[in-house]
Amino acid sequence: MRIALLCLALLGLPAAAQVYTYIDAEGNRVFTDRPTAGNAQRLQLAPTNAMPAPRPGTPQAPQVAAPPAPPSYQLLRILVPEPDAAVQNGTSGDLIVTATSEPGLLPGHQYRLLLDGEPAGEPSRSPVFQLTNIDRGTHQIAVEILDTNGSILERTPSQPVHILRTSLAQKRKIKPCQKEDYGKRPECPLKDKPEDEVSILPFF
């Protein structure tokens, strides 16, 4: 233990100092910075990595604190509709999209729905979005989380959804005699066709 402490003390000497060691008359190993007659041996010490102290009056570089890491979400996904779902809603083309995140939406953050890569409506704190009059066919939907500056923190992968809307030809087959929407159609049975309106003043 004493030898170890002596070694540590000698390592703190200036780099130019020399260290010697020898065995004294009592059989103890002695470390010193002065050479002695007899069996003293010079030790080779590894250079120290001590940094020089700054000179008085030298300006110190300011310590710049690292910016805080942005908050992160472990989960963000679309619950409704499921990926590759087919949505049949008659002629309105309505679609309801519901998302969820873990943890829940943090203060100042908002959800935003993307339809075919473009924002669909304004960002909102609500994870439920209602779209109307979407064209029939396949569309891509995704949900983002925005921070207070409008920067994107998280985004779900785009997933396809298929909108099925009843075409005009299909509607005519269902109700071929519906004059209000389709007029008098050839496929309407003759007995069910609306009668022509007869004016009491045919010459006017």
Backbone hydrogen bonds in HBPLUS format (Angstrom, degrees):
<---DONOR---> <-ACCEPTOR-->    atom                        ^
c    i                          cat <-CA-CA->   ^        H-A-AA   ^      H-
h    n   atom  resd res      DA  || num        DHA   H-A  angle D-A-AA Bond
n    s   type  num  typ     dist DA aas  dist angle  dist       angle   num
A0005-LEU N   A0001-MET O   3.02 MM   4  6.33 160.2  2.06 152.8 157.5     1
A0006-LEU N   A0002-ARG O   2.99 MM   4  6.20 155.4  2.06 145.7 152.5     2
A0007-CYS N   A0003-ILE O   2.96 MM   4  6.23 150.8  2.05 146.5 154.3     3
A0008-LEU N   A0004-ALA O   3.06 MM   4  6.36 157.3  2.11 149.6 155.1     4
A0009-ALA N   A0005-LEU O   2.98 MM   4  6.23 155.4  2.05 147.2 154.1     5
A0010-LEU N   A0006-LEU O   2.94 MM   4  6.15 152.5  2.02 145.8 153.1     6
A0011-LEU N   A0007-CYS O   3.00 MM   4  6.22 141.0  2.16 143.1 153.4     7
A0012-GLY N   A0009-ALA O   3.23 MM   3  5.46 144.9  2.36  99.7 109.4     8
A0013-LEU N   A0010-LEU O   3.12 MM   3  5.41 167.7  2.14 111.4 114.5     9
A0017-ALA N   A0014-PRO O   3.10 MM   3  5.53 151.5  2.18 111.9 120.0    10
A0043-LEU N   A0019-VAL O   2.82 MM  24  5.56 169.4  1.83 152.8 155.2    11
A0020-TYR N   A0032-THR O   2.65 MM  12  5.25 166.5  1.67 170.2 172.7    12
A0032-THR N   A0020-TYR O   2.82 MM  12  5.25 160.6  1.86 149.9 153.6    13
A0021-THR N   A0041-GLN O   2.84 MM  20  5.32 145.7  1.96 141.6 152.7    14
A0041-GLN N   A0021-THR O   2.75 MM  20  5.32 159.6  1.80 150.6 156.3    15
A0022-TYR N   A0030-VAL O   2.97 MM   8  5.39 146.3  2.09 142.4 152.7    16
A0030-VAL N   A0022-TYR O   2.74 MM   8  5.39 167.5  1.76 169.0 173.4    17
A0024-ASP N   A0028-ASN O   2.87 MM   4  5.51 162.7  1.90 157.6 158.0    18
A0027-GLY N   A0024-ASP O   3.07 MM   3  5.40 163.3  2.10 114.4 117.7    19
A0058-THR N   A0055-ARG O   3.08 MM   3  5.59 158.5  2.13 139.4 138.7    20
A0074-GLN N   A0102-GLU O   2.74 MM  28  5.58 127.8  2.01 145.5 161.1    21
A0075-LEU N   A0102-GLU O   3.07 MM  27  4.78 140.6  2.23 140.4 142.6    22
A0102-GLU N   A0075-LEU O   2.87 MM  27  4.78 151.1  1.96 131.6 132.3    23
A0077-ARG N   A0100-THR O   3.08 MM  23  5.76 160.8  2.12 160.0 166.0    24
A0100-THR N   A0077-ARG O   2.99 MM  23  5.76 150.5  2.08 164.6 172.7    25
A0079-LEU N   A0098-THR O   2.71 MM  19  5.48 147.5  1.81 144.2 155.3    26
A0080-VAL N   A0098-THR O   3.22 MM  18  4.99 161.0  2.26 131.7 136.6    27
A0098-THR N   A0080-VAL O   2.79 MM  18  4.99 155.4  1.85 141.1 147.2    28
A0085-ALA N   A0082-GLU O   3.12 MM   3  5.47 132.7  2.36 146.3 138.4    29
A0084-ASP N   A0160-PRO O   2.81 MM  76  4.92 142.2  1.95 147.3 149.8    30
A0162-HIS N   A0085-ALA O   2.79 MM  77  6.09 174.5  1.79 164.7 166.2    31
A0087-VAL N   A0162-HIS O   2.70 MM  75  6.01 166.7  1.72 170.6 174.4    32
A0164-LEU N   A0087-VAL O   2.80 MM  77  5.81 172.0  1.81 159.7 156.8    33
A0166-THR N   A0090-GLY O   2.85 MM  76  5.38 156.6  1.90 127.2 135.2    34
A0133-ASN N   A0092-SER O   3.05 MM  41  5.49 133.2  2.28 145.6 152.3    35
A0134-ILE N   A0093-GLY O   2.86 MM  41  4.71 172.6  1.87 123.3 125.8    36
A0095-LEU N   A0131-LEU O   2.83 MM  36  5.01 152.6  1.90 140.6 140.6    37
A0131-LEU N   A0095-LEU O   2.70 MM  36  5.01 173.5  1.70 160.6 162.9    38
A0097-VAL N   A0129-PHE O   2.80 MM  32  5.05 160.3  1.83 148.4 155.2    39
A0129-PHE N   A0097-VAL O   2.74 MM  32  5.05 162.8  1.77 155.6 161.2    40
A0099-ALA N   A0127-PRO O   2.93 MM  28  5.13 152.1  2.01 139.5 148.7    41
A0109-HIS N   A0106-LEU O   3.09 MM   3  5.64 162.4  2.12 139.5 141.2    42
A0110-GLN N   A0146-LEU O   3.03 MM  36  5.26 150.5  2.12 139.0 147.3    43
A0146-LEU N   A0110-GLN O   2.81 MM  36  5.26 163.7  1.84 154.7 160.3    44
A0111-TYR N   A0124-SER O   2.68 MM  13  5.31 165.0  1.70 160.1 156.5    45
A0124-SER N   A0111-TYR O   2.83 MM  13  5.31 154.7  1.89 147.9 156.3    46
A0112-ARG N   A0144-GLU O   2.95 MM  32  5.12 141.4  2.10 139.4 141.6    47
A0144-GLU N   A0112-ARG O   2.83 MM  32  5.12 160.2  1.87 149.4 156.3    48
A0120-ALA N   A0113-LEU O   2.81 MM   7  5.54 163.9  1.84 152.4 151.3    49
A0114-LEU N   A0142-ALA O   2.77 MM  28  5.09 164.8  1.79 159.9 157.5    50
A0142-ALA N   A0114-LEU O   3.08 MM  28  5.09 144.2  2.21 139.0 143.1    51
A0115-LEU N   A0118-GLU O   2.77 MM   3  5.32 160.2  1.80 159.8 155.7    52
A0118-GLU N   A0115-LEU O   3.16 MM   3  5.32 166.7  2.18 109.5 113.3    53
A0116-ASP N   A0140-GLN O   2.61 MM  24  4.72 178.3  1.61 158.1 158.3    54
A0137-GLY N   A0163-ILE O   2.99 MM  26  5.23 163.9  2.02 140.0 142.1    55
A0163-ILE N   A0137-GLY O   2.80 MM  26  5.23 167.7  1.82 155.9 152.0    56
A0139-HIS N   A0161-VAL O   2.86 MM  22  5.41 163.7  1.89 157.3 162.4    57
A0161-VAL N   A0139-HIS O   2.85 MM  22  5.41 145.9  1.96 153.3 160.2    58
A0141-ILE N   A0159-GLN O   3.00 MM  18  5.55 165.7  2.02 150.1 152.1    59
A0159-GLN N   A0141-ILE O   2.99 MM  18  5.55 159.0  2.04 151.2 156.5    60
A0156-THR N   A0143-VAL O   2.96 MM  13  5.57 160.0  2.00 157.0 163.5    61
A0145-ILE N   A0154-GLU O   2.93 MM   9  5.21 151.9  2.01 144.3 143.6    62
A0153-LEU N   A0145-ILE O   2.78 MM   8  5.54 173.7  1.79 165.7 167.7    63
A0147-ASP N   A0151-SER O   2.94 MM   4  5.50 151.7  2.02 147.9 156.8    64
A0150-GLY N   A0147-ASP O   2.99 MM   3  5.23 162.8  2.02 112.3 117.4    65
A0171-LYS N   A0167-SER O   2.95 MM   4  6.27 154.2  2.02 149.0 156.6    66
A0172-ARG N   A0168-LEU O   2.96 MM   4  6.19 152.3  2.04 147.6 154.5    67
A0173-LYS N   A0169-ALA O   3.15 MM   4  6.41 143.2  2.29 138.6 147.9    68
A0174-ILE N   A0170-GLN O   3.09 MM   4  6.39 146.3  2.20 143.7 152.7    69
A0175-LYS N   A0171-LYS O   2.97 MM   4  6.19 171.7  1.97 158.0 159.1    70
A0178-GLN N   A0175-LYS O   3.32 MM   3  5.56 167.1  2.33 117.4 116.5    71
A0179-LYS N   A0177-CYS O   2.92 MM   2  5.68 112.0  2.40 116.0  99.1    72
A0182-TYR N   A0178-GLN O   2.99 MM   4  5.95 165.8  2.01 161.4 165.2    73
A0183-GLY N   A0179-LYS O   2.98 MM   4  4.05 147.1  2.09 108.6 115.0    74
A0188-CYS N   A0185-ARG O   3.13 MM   3  5.38 159.6  2.18 107.6 113.9    75
A0192-ASP N   A0189-PRO O   2.88 MM   3  5.29 142.6  2.03 109.9 121.4    76
A0193-LYS N   A0190-LEU O   3.34 MM   3  5.30 156.5  2.40  99.0 105.7    77
A0204-PHE N   A0201-LEU O   3.08 MM   3  5.57 170.1  2.09 120.6 123.5    78
